[in-house]
Amino acid sequence: MKRRNFLAASALLSLLAPASAFATNKKKPGAKPKRRSSTKKSSRQNASSAVAENPETPAAANSPQAEAEQRDATSLPDEAAAPWRIYDVTSTIALKEVSGKLRLWLPLALHDDTPWQRSLGQSWHGNFTNAGIYRDPAEMMVVFYADWNEGIAAPQLQITSQVAKRDRHFDITRRGHAAERSEVLRQNLHPSNLVPTDGLVRQTAERAIGRIKDPLARGKAIYDWVLENTAYDPSPLGVGRGDVEAMLDSGQLRGSSADIALLFVGLCRAIGIPARPLFGQRIDSSRLFAGLGATGNLSTQQQCRAEFYTPGYGWIPVNPADVRKAIHDEHLSSHDPKLVVLSKLLFGFWEMNWLAFNSALDVRLRGGHGKTLPFLVLPEAETPAGRFSSLDTQRFSYTVYASRVEN
């Protein structure tokens, strides 16, 4: 999206929602001492800076053409980097009606810093026998695990992650990003169990792009096709309706944010555009529409977004699922001006009231014996009797709260 178009869209959307969606929340009283922790001090210091250089918008080249554009009355000055917001995100888990040895897995925030998210560390306590963190850099996945020996009647755990967030913008007027590593690009072209890239998926992608050759325009064409042909279904994330090919074969392109994001990813990969989902969780209210944010207990506020890679621009964020969710929640017609603005805005913009976990597909949990998961966004537990997730409310008590931290 061009800079002036983005600013115009932002100004219009600011009239559609409360003026401040990021009100500070107080920390809950009575917090217990934390026994174990993992902290990234340098990231904490950097994130406290209100204005910092944005790596996603490198400086323009000092060419005569660039200088002429600067003198043009229609050009706009560089935008100040968005300020960082720091959150404490606390997950509390208690399990019941379990017997035998127990292992639990919980997805955590991305470990590597990005221009829009930084992990500042974790702390945890509970009555577990053993606990720790493992990482899968290839999938940008960080997982907390805890073990309980047989005989512990009421397994309990609390873990707090501190993260810094700021809005993510794509600027079509800026090029010059360093190329992504070839092994990363190859990985994000591979099919998975839920995301095949041949047959009907490839045929659909080819119809969506027509004769378009430019990679950026192809990504936009697929984004538009997904918006026009899908519908949001508010069923809980984790209740699967089949893979991308099954959705296309049935013609029932309805689903959760994961279904819609994975459809976008599959169509991109099918025509050679590296793409990946980003699974995460809403942690604050929204400036756009109330339904695109969350407050209070966030344990069911998982959400999936996507990004695709274009040479010269790097990874471009998209959020087609939230466009469809706004249509569902607000009963917007296809010609509603709010919808027109939102659909343009969410190609290249992420409102960062959302915590990114990982991009992993076909997940094998370390130390587990159950089947491969399509993705990891919910807490998972396993006993000798089998595996279950936090959707099993008979055995899982799970709450998540996020609070703003003053810089």
C-alpha positions as CSV (number, residue, x, y, z in Angstrom):
1,M,0.0,0.0,0.0
2,K,1.4,3.5,-0.9
3,R,2.3,5.6,2.1
4,R,-0.4,8.3,1.4
5,N,-3.1,5.7,0.9
6,F,-2.2,4.0,4.2
7,L,-2.3,7.3,6.0
8,A,-5.7,8.1,4.5
9,A,-7.0,4.7,5.4
10,S,-5.7,5.0,8.9
11,A,-7.3,8.4,9.3
12,L,-10.7,7.1,8.1
13,L,-10.5,4.0,10.3
14,S,-9.7,6.1,13.3
15,L,-13.2,7.5,13.0
16,L,-14.8,4.1,13.1
17,A,-13.5,3.0,16.6
18,P,-12.8,4.5,20.0
19,A,-9.9,6.9,20.1
20,S,-7.7,4.8,22.2
21,A,-7.8,1.0,22.0
22,F,-4.6,0.5,24.0
23,A,-5.6,1.6,27.5
24,T,-3.2,0.6,30.1
25,N,-4.2,-2.4,32.2
26,K,-3.1,-2.7,35.8
27,K,-1.2,-5.8,36.9
28,K,-3.2,-8.3,38.9
29,P,-2.5,-8.1,42.6
30,G,-1.1,-10.9,44.6
31,A,1.4,-12.1,42.0
32,K,3.5,-15.0,43.3
33,P,7.3,-15.0,43.3
34,K,8.8,-16.6,40.2
35,R,11.2,-19.4,40.6
36,R,12.6,-19.8,37.0
37,S,13.0,-17.3,34.3
38,S,14.6,-16.5,31.0
39,T,15.2,-12.9,30.1
40,K,16.6,-11.0,27.1
41,K,18.0,-7.8,28.7
42,S,19.3,-6.1,25.6
43,S,15.9,-6.4,23.9
44,R,14.2,-4.9,27.0
45,Q,16.4,-1.9,26.8
46,N,15.9,-1.4,23.1
47,A,12.2,-1.9,23.3
48,S,11.9,0.9,25.9
49,S,12.9,3.4,23.2
50,A,9.8,5.3,22.0
51,V,11.2,6.1,18.6
52,A,13.7,3.8,16.8
53,E,14.8,3.1,13.3
54,N,12.4,0.8,11.5
55,P,14.3,-1.9,9.6
56,E,11.3,-2.6,7.4
57,T,11.5,0.9,5.8
58,P,15.2,1.5,4.8
59,A,16.3,5.0,3.8
60,A,15.7,6.0,0.2
61,A,18.6,6.1,-2.2
62,N,20.2,9.5,-2.8
63,S,19.5,9.4,-6.6
64,P,18.4,12.4,-8.6
65,Q,15.0,10.8,-9.0
66,A,14.7,10.4,-5.3
67,E,15.7,14.0,-4.7
68,A,13.1,15.1,-7.3
69,E,10.4,13.1,-5.5
70,Q,11.4,14.8,-2.2
71,R,10.9,18.2,-3.8
72,D,7.5,17.2,-5.2
73,A,4.7,18.8,-3.3
74,T,2.7,15.6,-3.4
75,S,5.4,13.6,-1.6
76,L,5.2,12.8,2.0
77,P,8.0,12.9,4.6
78,D,9.2,9.7,6.3
79,E,6.9,8.5,9.0
80,A,8.2,8.3,12.6
81,A,8.6,4.7,13.7
82,A,5.6,3.4,15.8
83,P,6.3,3.4,19.5
84,W,6.8,0.0,21.3
85,R,4.2,-1.3,23.7
86,I,5.3,-3.8,26.4
87,Y,3.0,-6.5,27.7
88,D,3.1,-9.1,30.4
89,V,1.2,-12.1,29.2
90,T,0.4,-14.6,32.0
91,S,-1.0,-18.1,31.4
92,T,-2.3,-20.1,34.3
93,I,-3.0,-23.8,33.9
94,A,-4.5,-26.4,36.2
95,L,-5.2,-30.0,35.3
96,K,-7.6,-32.5,36.8
97,E,-8.8,-36.0,36.2
98,V,-5.4,-37.1,35.0
99,S,-3.4,-40.1,36.1
100,G,0.1,-41.3,35.4
101,K,3.0,-39.2,34.2
102,L,2.0,-36.0,32.5
103,R,3.8,-33.7,30.0
104,L,2.4,-30.3,28.9
105,W,3.5,-28.1,26.0
106,L,2.7,-24.4,25.6
107,P,3.6,-22.2,22.5
108,L,5.6,-19.1,23.4
109,A,6.3,-15.8,21.5
110,L,8.8,-15.8,18.7
111,H,12.4,-15.9,20.1
112,D,14.1,-13.9,17.4
113,D,13.5,-10.2,17.4
114,T,11.6,-8.7,14.4
115,P,10.8,-5.0,13.5
116,W,7.4,-5.5,15.1
117,Q,7.8,-8.0,18.0
118,R,10.5,-8.7,20.6
119,S,10.5,-11.3,23.3
120,L,11.9,-9.9,26.6
121,G,11.9,-13.1,28.6
122,Q,9.8,-15.6,30.6
123,S,9.3,-16.7,34.2
124,W,7.4,-19.6,35.6
125,H,6.4,-21.5,38.7
126,G,4.3,-24.5,39.6
127,N,4.3,-27.9,41.2
128,F,5.9,-29.6,38.2
129,T,8.9,-32.1,38.5
130,N,10.8,-30.6,35.5
131,A,10.3,-27.6,33.1
132,G,12.1,-25.8,30.4
133,I,12.1,-24.3,26.9
134,Y,13.1,-25.7,23.5
135,R,13.3,-24.0,20.2
136,D,13.0,-24.9,16.5
137,P,14.6,-22.1,14.6
138,A,13.4,-23.4,11.2
139,E,9.8,-23.0,12.2
140,M,10.4,-19.9,14.4
141,M,8.9,-22.0,17.2
142,V,9.5,-21.7,20.9
143,V,7.8,-24.2,23.2
144,F,7.6,-24.4,27.0
145,Y,7.3,-27.9,28.4
146,A,6.6,-29.2,32.0
147,D,6.6,-32.7,33.4
148,W,4.7,-34.1,36.4
149,N,5.5,-37.4,37.9
150,E,2.7,-39.9,38.7
151,G,0.9,-39.3,41.9
152,I,0.7,-35.4,41.7
153,A,-3.0,-35.0,42.2
154,A,-3.5,-31.4,40.9
155,P,-0.8,-30.3,38.4
156,Q,-0.5,-26.5,38.3
157,L,1.6,-24.0,36.3
158,Q,1.8,-20.3,35.8
159,I,4.1,-18.7,33.2
160,T,4.5,-15.0,32.3
161,S,6.1,-13.8,29.0
162,Q,7.1,-10.2,28.5
163,V,6.9,-9.0,25.0
164,A,7.3,-5.7,23.1
165,K,5.0,-4.9,20.2
166,R,4.4,-2.2,17.6
167,D,2.3,-2.0,14.5
168,R,3.7,-3.5,11.3
169,H,3.6,-1.6,8.0
170,F,4.5,-2.5,4.5
171,D,5.5,0.4,2.2
172,I,5.3,-0.3,-1.5
173,T,7.4,2.8,-2.2
174,R,10.4,1.3,-0.4
175,R,12.6,-1.4,-1.8
176,G,16.0,-2.7,-0.9
177,H,15.4,-5.4,1.7
178,A,18.2,-7.9,2.1
179,A,17.3,-11.2,0.4
180,E,16.0,-14.0,2.7
181,R,18.1,-17.1,3.0
182,S,17.4,-19.6,0.3
183,E,16.8,-22.5,2.7
184,V,14.0,-20.4,4.4
185,L,12.4,-19.6,1.1
186,R,12.5,-23.3,0.0
187,Q,11.0,-24.4,3.3
188,N,8.1,-22.0,2.8
189,L,7.3,-23.5,-0.6
190,H,6.9,-27.0,0.7
191,P,3.5,-28.6,1.0
192,S,2.2,-29.9,4.4
193,N,-0.6,-32.2,5.5
194,L,-3.1,-29.3,5.6
195,V,-1.5,-27.3,2.8
196,P,-1.0,-29.3,-0.4
197,T,0.4,-27.3,-3.4
198,D,-0.7,-29.4,-6.4
199,G,-3.9,-30.5,-8.0
200,L,-6.9,-28.3,-7.3
201,V,-4.9,-26.0,-5.1
202,R,-2.6,-25.1,-8.0
203,Q,-5.4,-24.9,-10.5
204,T,-7.3,-22.4,-8.2
205,A,-4.1,-20.3,-7.7
206,E,-3.6,-20.1,-11.4
207,R,-7.1,-18.9,-12.0
208,A,-6.8,-16.3,-9.2
209,I,-3.7,-14.7,-10.8
210,G,-4.6,-15.0,-14.4
211,R,-1.8,-13.6,-16.6
212,I,-0.2,-11.5,-13.8
213,K,3.6,-12.0,-13.7
214,D,4.8,-9.5,-11.0
215,P,5.3,-11.4,-7.7
216,L,3.8,-8.6,-5.6
217,A,0.8,-8.3,-7.8
218,R,0.3,-12.0,-7.7
219,G,0.2,-12.0,-4.0
220,K,-2.3,-9.2,-4.0
221,A,-4.5,-11.1,-6.6
222,I,-4.5,-14.2,-4.3
223,Y,-5.4,-12.0,-1.3
224,D,-8.3,-10.5,-3.2
225,W,-9.5,-13.9,-4.3
226,V,-9.4,-15.2,-0.7
227,L,-11.4,-12.2,0.5
228,E,-14.0,-12.6,-2.3
229,N,-14.5,-16.3,-1.9
230,T,-14.3,-17.2,1.8
231,A,-16.5,-16.7,4.9
232,Y,-15.5,-16.5,8.5
233,D,-16.9,-19.2,10.8
234,P,-16.5,-18.4,14.6
235,S,-16.0,-22.0,15.6
236,P,-13.1,-22.4,18.0
237,L,-9.6,-22.6,16.5
238,G,-8.5,-26.2,16.6
239,V,-11.8,-27.7,15.4
240,G,-10.7,-28.7,12.0
241,R,-12.8,-28.8,8.8
242,G,-10.3,-30.5,6.6
243,D,-7.3,-29.3,4.7
244,V,-7.0,-26.6,2.0
245,E,-7.7,-29.0,-0.8
246,A,-10.7,-30.4,0.9
247,M,-12.1,-26.9,1.4
248,L,-11.7,-26.2,-2.3
249,D,-13.1,-29.5,-3.4
250,S,-16.2,-29.1,-1.3
251,G,-16.7,-25.5,-2.3
252,Q,-17.3,-24.7,1.4
253,L,-14.7,-22.0,2.0
254,R,-15.8,-21.3,5.5
255,G,-13.5,-21.5,8.5
256,S,-11.6,-20.0,11.3
257,S,-8.7,-17.6,10.9
258,A,-6.4,-20.6,10.5
259,D,-8.4,-22.0,7.6
260,I,-8.5,-18.7,5.8
261,A,-4.8,-17.9,6.4
262,L,-3.7,-21.4,5.4
263,L,-5.8,-21.1,2.2
264,F,-3.9,-18.0,1.3
265,V,-0.6,-19.7,2.1
266,G,-1.4,-22.8,0.0
267,L,-2.4,-20.8,-3.0
268,C,0.8,-18.7,-2.8
269,R,3.0,-21.7,-2.5
270,A,1.3,-23.5,-5.3
271,I,2.5,-20.9,-7.8
272,G,6.0,-20.5,-6.3
273,I,5.5,-17.6,-3.9
274,P,7.1,-18.4,-0.5
275,A,4.4,-17.9,2.2
276,R,3.8,-18.9,5.8
277,P,1.1,-18.7,8.4
278,L,1.8,-16.9,11.7
279,F,-0.1,-18.5,14.6
280,G,-0.7,-16.3,17.6
281,Q,-3.1,-14.8,20.1
282,R,-5.0,-11.5,20.5
283,I,-3.8,-9.6,23.6
284,D,-5.4,-6.2,23.4
285,S,-8.4,-4.2,22.0
286,S,-8.4,-3.0,18.5
287,R,-8.5,0.5,17.0
288,L,-10.3,-0.8,13.9
289,F,-13.3,-2.9,15.0
290,A,-14.1,-4.2,18.5
291,G,-14.3,-7.8,17.2
292,L,-10.6,-7.6,16.0
293,G,-9.3,-7.2,19.5
294,A,-9.8,-8.9,22.9
295,T,-9.5,-8.1,26.6
296,G,-10.1,-10.1,29.8
297,N,-9.5,-13.8,29.7
298,L,-7.7,-14.4,26.3
299,S,-7.6,-18.2,26.4
300,T,-9.9,-18.6,23.4
301,Q,-8.5,-15.6,21.4
302,Q,-6.1,-17.5,19.2
303,Q,-5.7,-16.0,15.7
304,C,-3.7,-16.9,12.5
305,R,-2.3,-14.3,10.1
306,A,0.0,-14.8,7.0
307,E,2.9,-13.3,5.1
308,F,4.4,-13.9,1.7
309,Y,7.8,-13.1,0.3
310,T,8.6,-10.8,-2.6
311,P,12.2,-10.0,-3.8
312,G,13.1,-6.5,-3.0
313,Y,10.4,-6.1,-0.4
314,G,11.0,-9.0,1.9
315,W,8.1,-10.6,3.9
316,I,4.8,-8.8,3.4
317,P,2.1,-9.1,6.1
318,V,-1.5,-9.9,5.2
319,N,-4.6,-10.5,7.4
320,P,-7.5,-11.8,5.2
321,A,-9.1,-13.6,8.1
322,D,-9.7,-10.3,10.0
323,V,-11.4,-8.8,7.0
324,R,-13.8,-11.7,6.8
325,K,-14.3,-11.6,10.6
326,A,-15.2,-7.9,10.4
327,I,-17.7,-8.7,7.6
328,H,-19.2,-11.4,9.8
329,D,-19.3,-9.4,13.1
330,E,-20.4,-6.0,11.6
331,H,-22.7,-7.4,8.9
332,L,-20.9,-5.3,6.3
333,S,-22.0,-5.4,2.7
334,S,-19.6,-5.8,-0.2
335,H,-19.9,-2.1,-1.0
336,D,-19.6,-0.7,2.5
337,P,-16.9,2.0,2.6
338,K,-15.6,0.6,5.8
339,L,-15.0,-2.8,4.1
340,V,-13.2,-1.2,1.1
341,V,-10.8,0.6,3.4
342,L,-10.2,-2.4,5.7
343,S,-9.5,-4.8,2.8
344,K,-6.9,-2.4,1.4
345,L,-5.4,-1.7,4.9
346,L,-4.9,-5.3,5.9
347,F,-2.8,-6.0,2.8
348,G,0.5,-4.9,4.2
349,F,-0.6,-3.9,7.8
350,W,-0.8,-5.7,11.0
351,E,-2.3,-4.0,14.1
352,M,-0.1,-5.4,16.8
353,N,-2.6,-6.1,19.5
354,W,-1.6,-9.7,18.7
355,L,1.2,-11.9,19.9
356,A,2.9,-14.1,17.3
357,F,3.9,-17.6,18.3
358,N,5.2,-19.6,15.3
359,S,4.8,-20.6,11.7
360,A,5.1,-24.3,12.3
361,L,3.1,-26.9,10.4
362,D,3.0,-30.7,10.9
363,V,4.3,-30.3,14.5
364,R,5.9,-33.1,16.4
365,L,6.0,-32.3,20.1
366,R,9.4,-33.1,21.6
367,G,9.0,-35.9,24.2
368,G,5.5,-36.7,23.1
369,H,4.1,-40.0,21.7
370,G,0.9,-38.8,20.1
371,K,0.2,-38.0,16.5
372,T,1.6,-35.0,14.6
373,L,-0.3,-31.8,15.1
374,P,-1.3,-29.7,12.1
375,F,-0.1,-26.6,14.1
376,L,0.6,-25.6,17.7
377,V,-1.4,-22.7,19.1
378,L,-3.1,-24.2,22.1
379,P,-1.6,-25.8,25.2
380,E,-1.4,-29.6,24.7
381,A,-1.0,-32.3,27.4
382,E,-0.3,-36.0,27.2
383,T,-0.6,-38.9,29.7
384,P,-0.3,-42.6,29.1
385,A,-4.0,-42.6,28.2
386,G,-3.5,-40.1,25.3
387,R,-3.2,-36.4,24.3
388,F,-5.7,-33.6,24.9
389,S,-5.7,-29.8,24.5
390,S,-7.1,-26.9,26.4
391,L,-10.3,-27.3,24.5
392,D,-11.0,-30.2,26.8
393,T,-12.4,-28.1,29.6
394,Q,-13.2,-31.2,31.7
395,R,-9.5,-31.7,32.3
396,F,-8.0,-28.3,31.5
397,S,-8.5,-25.1,33.4
398,Y,-6.7,-22.4,31.3
399,T,-6.7,-18.6,31.5
400,V,-4.6,-16.0,29.8
401,Y,-4.4,-12.3,30.8
402,A,-2.3,-9.5,29.3
403,S,-1.4,-6.3,31.0
404,R,0.4,-3.2,29.6
405,V,3.7,-2.3,31.3
406,E,4.8,1.3,31.5
407,N,8.0,2.0,29.6
